Amino acid sequence: MSRVTTKQSGKIYTTVYNTFKGADFSTDPSLVDRSRSPLCTNIVADGGGMPEKRPGWRVLHTLPDPVYGLFSGIFDKTEQFLAHAGDTLYLWGEGEEEPEAVLEGLPEAKSRGVFLAGCLWIATGAGLIRYDGQEANWARDAQPYVPTVVITRLPTGGGVLYENVNLLTPWRKNAFQTDGTSKEFLLDSTVDEDTSVRVWVWGQEMNEGEDFTVNRPEGIITMTQAPAAPGAGSADGLVVEFSSTVEGYTDMADQCTILALCGIGADDRLVLSGNPDYPNRDWISAQGDPSYIPDLSYSLVGEETVPIQGYFRLGEYQAVVKADSGREGTIFLRSGALDGEGNAVFALYPAASGVGAVSPGSFSFLLDEPLFLAPTGISTLAVNDLTGRRAVQNRSGFLNAQLTREEGLAQAEAVAWKGMYLLAVGGGRVYVLDGRQERAYRSASQGDYAYEGYYWENVPARCWLARRSGNDEALFFGTDDGRVCRFNTDMASVLRFSDGGEPVRAVWATRYDDDGSPALRKTMLRRGCCVTIKPYSRSSAAVYFRTDRTSGKEQPAAGDVMDILTWEDLDFERFTFSTDDSPQEIFFNRKVKNYKRLQIVVRNDQLNEGFGIFQITKHYVIGNFARR
């Protein structure tokens, strides 16, 4: 039997909003939980979970073209920063020095990088770039590893396959056994015209034309004198290094746009994918040497036409996430092991079916959980608590209704920063998942939960770079118009609340609240109703009401400046003698009559002002039944 509670006419009731969480765009503004906000912009949780204005950002450098990638690496114990803008790679810092161009000829498209083996490696779609702290070069031009593809080869051919051809270079080596009489040696491939050939006989380098000649179309080396046979055993006495181009091989690696790290027990190998001609294929480099991409090191992941979108580490496995096809598994797990001869062997297993990823740039970690953007929202690969099977679970349930309607999600870019996952979707809009707050469980038995979320505007990030230096967690981003920017988290004063000289426009609103009685008219009292503001040296707030009697439009209600005297942020135009650094109230001092639903909206759109809310208090009385 249901229980009915009737509110009494004339009795004063109180609603307090003070257990704050995040934004909720998942349902009608009248149905969200009182702890969340259906209208929440440029807000983030403080250390206690209370809503406050996010930090602003400032411009460090302005480059002449759009910024497609930001990178950093530690070289000789010194951190260096690079930016890919237009067709140029720049070296830049946080000081006033102008960025320095270090490499030109890059494609004007998104690039991605990882740090491995003491170098920064950047995939551009037109070639892999290697930066060693001194200079940047295309990997194909930076002395890539030259493999010995065959050993113990007889002068007439044969031998033992030893190493695979390197996709990054046409150069290879053949090692021959010598018998003291043979002068002609048949290579395993033809020799490119207009290229040099190097020959060593028992470790001594020979000279072409004097010690040997080359028939390049036939791939034959003719020695002036027959190399001596080994004194004992069967060592290879002749080694030939030559260039033999295999059509399309260089493009296999050069056209890759996605890269990640994997390995056996350590992330010491480079993984390349994202080649539009081979959408379901990836290649793995040699251990500790990204300059060697063996041609046969590739894996075919799932259906041929469905592209790989990204990777993340999952314990001992590497997860490979594909696009959503509706026909096959979308996530595969890669494991590595050594065979009986000590060679690395990588195997793939299907892990989950269902939704796939829509953006290669959306892969990042929120604390210890890998996240990526799926068509249904920000998701992860999780283990079902009941069945033990892996399944894709959504983590952005409070944001999805708005997030999934955004255009251009395929270009979204994510970064992990200060315990949050930030997803930039273009147009200055950023969606935030907060891993620092308690998770909201939708079904405890399934272990399925959502993170609290927020929504930011006027953050024109095209690409991100987060880095930690001591206690500082810096966040940089590049823009479509060539700016390299940094969030003002290194600034202690309220000057940090500025977006490149513009105000950070923040708003927090209660739900469109019927106070549990949608059929009754209410009147909010003039006295005792207020919003409690977080103290800053400079702050203000403007309060608005929205009711069913205002046709859903906001009406100004109250506002005040809440400054504190401090010599660090002294402003003589708004000088105050107040030194009270405790929370302050803005009283509404206005009666709101005969409403069914009331929403209280608190805004701050002033430059260089802090803003935060501790509590919103409302007192009201019950009136007659509503007629319509």
N, C-alpha and C positions, 0 to 999 in steps of 0.2 A: 504494500500500500504506500503510495507516494505521500510525502509530507509537504504541506503548504505553509509557507511562512508569510504572514501579511504584515506589511509595514504600516505603522501608525501615522495618521495625519497629525502634523504639528510637532512631532518628535524630531530632534536634530540628529541626523546621521552623519557619519564621517567616512570618507574614503581617503586612504593614504597610499600613494604610489612611492615605494621606497626600496623594494627588492628588485633592482633593475637587472636586466640581462642584455638582450640585443634587439635587433630589428626582426620584424615578422611580416613578410610580404605574402605569406602563404594563404591567407584567408581575408575575409572582409574586416575592415578596421574596427568594427564593432565586436568582433569575435576573438580577437587576439587576447592572449593572456595579459593581465595587468602589469606584469613585469617587463613586457616587451613593447616595442613601439612600431606602429604601422607607418610612421613618418619619421625617418631617422636618416640624417645626411651628415657626413663628415664628423661622425661620432666614433669614439673608441672607448673601451672600458679602461678605467684607471686600475691601480693595483688592488683596489677593493671591489672592483666590478661596477663602479658607478660610471654613468655616461659622462664623457668629457670631450671637448673638441680635439680632433686629431692634430698632430703637429703639422705645420706648413712646410714649404720647401723653398729653396733658393736656387738660382742659376749659377753654376760654376764656370761653364764655358759655353760659347755659342759657335758651333761649327757650321760650315756653309751648306750642308745637306742633311737629310734625315738620318737619324741614328738607328742603325740596324742591330747593334750589339755592343754591350759593355762587358769588359773582362778584367780580371786581376790575377796576379800570381806573385809568389815570393821568389825572388832571385837574389842570391847572396845575402840573405836575411833582410832584404829590402823589398817592400811591396811596390809593384808597379801596376799602373792602370792603362788599359787600352780601350779605344772606341772605334767601332766600324761605322763610319758616316759616309754616305754616298759611295764612291768607289775607292775610298782611302781608309787605311788603318792608321790611327793616331795614338801617340803616347801622351798621356795627360796626367795631371796631378791636381790636388786640391788647392794649390797655391795660385798665384796670379800669372804664372808662366803660361805662355800660349802653347796649346797642344802642338806636338811635333809629328809631321807625317813620316811614317816608317815604311809603308808599303802602299802601292797604288795598283789599280787594275782589278779591284774586288767587284763582284756583282752587286748591284743595288737591290739587295734582298736580305732577309733575316739570316743572321749567322749565329752559331752556337759554339761554345768552347769548353774544354776541360783541361785540367793541369795534370800532367803525367810525365814521369822520367825527367823532371827538372825543366820542362818546357810547357808552354801554353800551346794547345792545339785547337785550331778554329776551323770548323766546317762551314764552307760558304756556298756550296752548290756549284762552284766553278774551280774547286781545288781546295786541298787541305793546307792550312797555313801553320807554320812552326815559328814560335817566338821564344828565343832562349835567354831573354834578358838584355841582349845586346843588339840583335837585329831580327827582323821578321823576313821570312822567305816562304815561297811556296814549297811545300814538302817535297814535291817532285824535283825541285832544284836544289834542295838542301842536303845533298849527298845521302839519299836514302839507302837503306841496306841493299847490297847486291847479293842475291842468293846464289849458292852453288847448286844448280838444279840437277846435275848428274855427276856421279863419281865412278871411279874404276871403269871408265869408258875405254873401249878398245879403239885403235885408230880408225877402224871401219864402222864404228857405231856401238850400240848397246850400252851397257853400264847399268848402274843402280840409281834410281831416282832418289835424290837426297833432300832437296828443298824445293818448295813451290815457287813459281814465278811471282815477283813482287808487283802488285798493281800500280804502285807509285813510280815505277821506273821500268824502262825497257831493257835495262842492263841485267845480265846474268853471267854465270861462270859455268864452264865445263872442265872437269878434271879427268885427264887421260892417263892410262898406263902406257909406259914407253917400253920398247923392246930393243932399242939400239939400232934398228934397221929401218923402221917406218919413218917416212918424212911427211906423208899426207895424213891429216886428221879431220874426220868428218864431224862437224858440230851438230848439235841436236836441232838447230834451226838456221835459217838464213841470217845474214848480217845486214843491217841497215846501211844504205849508201851514205856516203859523206859522214861516216862516224869512224872513230879510231878503234883499234883493236889492241888489247894488251895481252902479252904472252909471257909466261914465266916458265923457265926450264930449271927444274930443281932449285926453285927459289930465286933464280936470277932473271931479271926482266930483259926481254929481247927487244930489238928494234925492227919495226915493220919496214920492209924494203931491203934491209940489210941481212936480217936473220930469218925473216919469213915473209911470205906473201899471202894475200887473202883473196879468195874467190867469193865475193859477197853473195851473189845470187845463188850459188850452190852451197854456201856455208862450209867451205873447205879451207883449212890452214895448211900451207906447204912450207916446211922448214928447209932452210938451206942445208943444214946438217941434221941427221937423225939424232934425236935426243937419246942419251944413254939409258940403258936399262937399269933398274934398281940393283944395287949390290946384293941385296937380300930381300926376301919378302915380295910384296906386290904394291908398294907405295905408288901413288900417282906422281909422275915426274913432269907432266905438262899441264899447266892451267891456263885457260883462255877466258878472258873477260871481254864481252862484246855486247852490242845493242841489237836487239831483235824485237821490233814492235809488233805486238799482237793487236790487230784492229779492235777498238772498243774497250780494251783493258783499262787504259788510263781513265776513261770516262766513268767506268764503274765506281771508282773511288772518288774521283773529282766531283761528280754530280750529287754526292751524298750531302744531305742537309741536317742530319740528326747524328749525334754522337753521344756515347755514354762510356762507362767503365764497367768491366767485368773481370773475372779471373777465377782461380781455384784457391780459395782461402784468402785472397786479397784482390783488390781492384787494380790489377797491374796490366790490363790489356785494354786496348781501345776497340770500341764497337762502332761501326759506321753503317748507316742506313739512310732511308729517305731519298734514294735515287728514283726519280719518277719513271725510269725505264724498267726498274726492277723493284716494284713497290713492296713485295713481300720478302725481300732478300736483305740480309745483313752480313757483314764481314767482320772478322775478329783479328786483331793484330797479333804479332808475336809478343811473348811475355816481356814487358818492360821496354818494348821498342815499337812505338807507333809508326815509325818510318818503314816498317815491314808489314804489308798487308798481303798475306799469301792469297793467290788467286783462287785456291780451292778451300779457303777457310770460311766459305759462305754457308749460311743456313737458309732453307726455304721455310718460312713461317706461315703456315696456314694457306688459305686460298690465294691464288696467284694475283688476282686483281685487287685485293683488299690491302691497303698500305699499312706498314708499321708506323705507329704514331709516336712511340716513346718507350722508355725503360724506367724501371726502378728496382732497387735492391730489396729483396724479401728474404731475410735470413741468409741461408747458404745459396739461395737461388737468385737469378736475375729474371724479373718479370718482363715479358715483351708484350706490349699492349698495341692492338691493332684498331683500325677504324671499325665502326659499327656497320655490319653488312646485313644482319638479320638472317644469315644462312649458316654461320660457322662459329666456332669458339673465338672469342675476342682477346683472351689473355692466355699466354703460354709461359711456362717456367723453364728456364735454362739452367742446367747443372753441369759442372765441370769435374773431370777426374783425369788421372793419368793412366794410360794403358800400360801393358807389360814392358814396353820399351821406353817408358818415360815421356811419351808424347801426350799433349793435352787433347782430350776428347770432350766435346760439348754435346749434350743431348737435350732435346726439347720435349716437353710434355704439355698437353692441353690442360689448363687450370680452371677456366671458367668460360661460360657462354653468356650471352646477354649483351648489354650495352658496351660499346667501345669508346675510344677517345676521339674527340673532334679537333683537338689542337695539340701539335707537338710541343708548344711552348707552355702547356698547362701543367707539366709534371713537376712536382715538388713535394717536400715532406712537411707535414705539420707535426712538430715534435717527432714522434717515432712512427707516424703513420703516413704512408705514401698516398698522394692524392693526384687526380687528374680530372680534366673536364670532359664529361660525357654529354650526350644530347639531353639527358634528364637532369643534369646538374653536376656538381663536384662530387666525385665518387672515389672509392677505394676498393681494393681486393681484400676481403676479410674472410675469416673462418667462422662458419655457422656454429654457435655453441651447442646446438642440439645434434646436428648430423656430422660435424667435423669437416664438412666439405667447404671448399672455397667458393665464394660468391661475391659478385659486385654489389656493394652497398652504397647508398647515397648519403652524403654527409652535409648537404646544404639545403635541407628541407625548408628552412625558414626564408631562404632567398630565391628558391627555384622559380616561383611564379613570375618574378621580374627578370631574373638572370637568364632564363631560357628563351626569353623573348628578344634578347639583345641580338643585333645584327653583327655579322663578322666574327662569330665566336671561333672560327678556325684560326684566327690571328691572335687569340687571347694569349697573354703571357703571365706566368705566375712566379712568385718568389716566396720563400719562407723567411720571416723576419720577426724577431721579438716574440716568438710563440704564436705567430699568426700566419695564415696563408692568404696572400694578396693576389687577386686575379684581375688584371687590367684587360678590359674588353674594348677599348677604343673610345674616343669622344671624351676622354678625361674621367671615365667611370671605372671604379674599382670595387670589387666585391671582396669582403673580408670574412674569413672564418677564424674564430678566436679559440685557440687551444688552451688558453689559460683559465677559462671558466669551466664550471661543471657542464658535462654533456647532458643533453636532453634526450632521455631514452623514450623511444616511441613504442618499443616492445621489448621489455626486459628479457623475456624468454628467448628471443631471437638475437639478442645482443646488438640490435640495430639502433643507432643513435644519430643525432645531428649536433653539429657544433653551433654555438651562438654566432650570429653573423651581423655584419654591418655593411653599409653602403657609402662610398665616398664619391665626390665629384671634384672636378677641376684638378685632377692628377693626370696630366697628359702623357702617361708612360707608354712608350712603344716597346721598351725592353728594360729589364731590371738588373741591378747588381747589388747583392747584399754581402757584407763582409764584417767580420768581428776582429777588433784590435783591442786587446785587453778587455776592459768592461764596456767598451763602446761597440754598439751594433749599428753600423752605418748602412743606410739604404740610398742607392743612387738610381736614377732612371734617365733614359734618353727619350727624346721627343721627335715627332714628325718634322718639326721645323729646325732641328739641329742643336737643340739645347741639351747639355748634360747638367742634371740637377741633383741636389741632395736634400733629403729631409732634414729638418732643423733640430734633430734630437741632440746635437752637440751644443745647443744654445740653452742657457738656463733662464733667460729673461722672457717676458711675454713677446719679445720681438720674434720669437720662433713661430708665432701664430700669423704667418704671412705666406701666401702662395705667390712667390715671385713679385712681391709688392702689392698683391691684391688680398682682400680679406678672405679668411677661411670661413665660409658661410655654413654655420652649423645649426641644426634643428633637432629637437627631440619632442615628441608628442605622445600623450597618453592614448589609449584606445578610445574609440568613439563610444563612450561608456553609458550604458543604460542603468547602471547601478543595480542590476538584477531585477528591474521592474520596467520592462519596455512599455507596458500599457498604462503607466502612471506618469503624470506630470510632476517634475521636480523643480525646485527653486534653490539655486546656490546662494548662500548667505553672503552679505557684503563683508562681514567681519570674520577674521580667523582663517581665510583662505589665502594660500600663499605657495610660492615655490622657493625652496631652500637652495641657495646657490653656493657652489664651491668657491672658496676664497682664492683670489689672484691679486697681484699688485694692480692690475688693470682688468676690469671685467664689467660687463653689463648684460642685460637680458631684456627682451621684449616678449610679452605674453599676449597670446591671442586665444579667443574662444571660437569654437565652431559647434553649432547646434542645428537641430532639425528646423528651428525657426529662422535661421539665417541662410536657408537654402544651401547648406553645406559650405558656405564661404566663411573664411576667417575674419573675425572682427577684433580690432585692437582692444586690449583690456588693461594692460599695465606695463610698466617698464621702469628701469632704474639703472643708474651707474653704481657699481659696487667696488670702488677702488680702495686700495690700502696704501698708506704712506710708506714709501721705500725709496732710499736714495739711489738704488740701482736703476729704477725705472721712473725717474722723476719727470713729470710732465706738468709744466706750469699752466697750461691751458685748462687742465682739469685737476688742479691741486686740491689735495684733501689733507685734513689733519688726523684722519682716522688711522689708527694703528691696530685696530682689531682684526686679527687674522683668523677669526673663527668663521664658520658658515654664517651667511646673512640671508634674510628673507626679503622677498619682494611680495608685498601684500597686494591682492587684486583690488580690494576696496570697491568692488562693483557687484551688484546683484544680477544674477542671470535667472530670468523668470520662465516658468512654464515650459521647460524643455523635456523631451523624452530621452535624448542622448546628448552628451556634452563631451567634447574633446578639448583638452588644454594643450596648446602648442607653445613651446618656448624656443625662441630664436636668438642667435647672436650672429651678426654679419658685419662686425666692426674690425678694422685692421688692428693688429698687434694687441688683441685682447684674448685672455683666457676665458674659458666657459665650461662649466660643469654643473651637474644637478645632483643634489643629495636626496631631495624629497619633494613631492608635490602633495599638498594637503587641501582637501575640499570638504566643506560642511554644507549640508543641504537638508531641506525639509520636503515632505511628500505632500502633493496636492491632489487634485481630482484625477479621475480616470481620463485618459486621452480618448478623443473621439475619432481622430484620424491621424 
